[in-house]
């Protein structure tokens, strides 16, 4: 099944493409067939959608970043699908003032 181009992200460790209700459309890398992560991310997205960011509903959630240890999950909602890319996370040291 097509990965919608998400499989071509060069520094990705894995990816998921989900339906709005959390069904896996496609997956690969470290997230291949990872139903547990798909379920957790779907719950996170649905919860985040309920939190009003502005009074204008057209400004709804489009992207979420979740940092867990040395990994970051980049989550984008587009065209009624949830796209997830898992990458290494290495924050830069703050510049001393």
C-alpha positions in Angstrom: 0.0 0.0 0.0 1.2 3.5 -0.8 3.0 5.4 2.0 2.0 8.8 0.6 5.7 9.8 0.3 6.3 9.6 4.0 8.5 6.6 3.4 11.0 8.8 1.6 11.9 11.0 4.6 15.7 10.6 4.8 16.2 10.7 8.6 13.1 8.7 9.5 13.5 5.6 11.7 9.9 4.6 10.9 6.5 5.8 9.8 2.8 5.2 10.1 -0.1 6.4 8.0 -3.4 6.1 9.8 -7.1 6.7 9.1 -8.9 9.1 11.4 -10.1 6.2 13.5 -6.6 4.8 13.9 -6.5 2.0 11.3 -3.0 1.5 9.8 -3.0 2.3 6.1 0.7 1.8 5.7 3.8 1.5 8.0 7.5 0.9 7.8 10.8 0.9 9.6 10.7 0.7 13.4 6.9 1.4 13.3 6.0 -1.3 10.9 2.8 -3.0 12.0 3.0 -1.1 15.4 -0.7 -1.2 16.3 0.0 -0.2 19.9 1.8 3.1 18.9 -1.0 3.7 16.3 -3.6 3.4 19.0 -1.8 5.8 21.4 -1.1 8.4 18.7 -4.8 8.3 17.5 -5.9 8.9 21.1 -3.4 11.7 21.5 -4.6 13.4 18.2 -8.3 13.0 19.2 -7.6 14.5 22.6 -5.6 17.4 21.2 -8.4 18.2 18.7 -10.8 18.8 21.7 -8.5 21.4 23.2 -9.5 24.8 21.8 -6.5 26.7 20.6 -8.4 29.7 19.3 -12.1 30.6 19.2 -12.0 29.9 15.4 -12.4 26.1 14.8 -10.8 26.4 11.3 -7.6 26.9 13.2 -7.6 23.3 14.4 -4.6 21.1 15.2 -2.5 20.2 12.2 0.8 19.2 13.7 2.1 17.7 17.0 5.6 16.8 18.1 6.1 14.3 20.9 9.6 13.9 22.4 10.3 10.6 24.2 13.9 10.2 25.3 16.1 10.5 22.2 13.3 10.1 19.7 10.7 12.6 18.3 7.4 11.6 16.8 6.3 14.2 14.2 2.5 13.9 13.7 0.7 15.7 10.9 -3.1 15.5 10.2 -4.0 16.1 6.6 -6.8 14.9 4.2 -8.4 12.9 7.0 -5.3 10.9 7.6 -2.7 10.9 10.4 0.9 10.8 9.3 3.6 9.9 11.8 7.4 10.0 11.4 9.8 8.7 14.1 13.2 10.4 14.1 16.2 10.7 16.3 16.0 13.7 18.6 19.2 15.5 19.5 18.6 19.0 20.9 21.2 21.6 20.6 22.8 22.9 23.8 21.5 26.3 24.8 23.8 29.3 24.1 25.0 30.8 27.4 23.8 34.4 27.9 
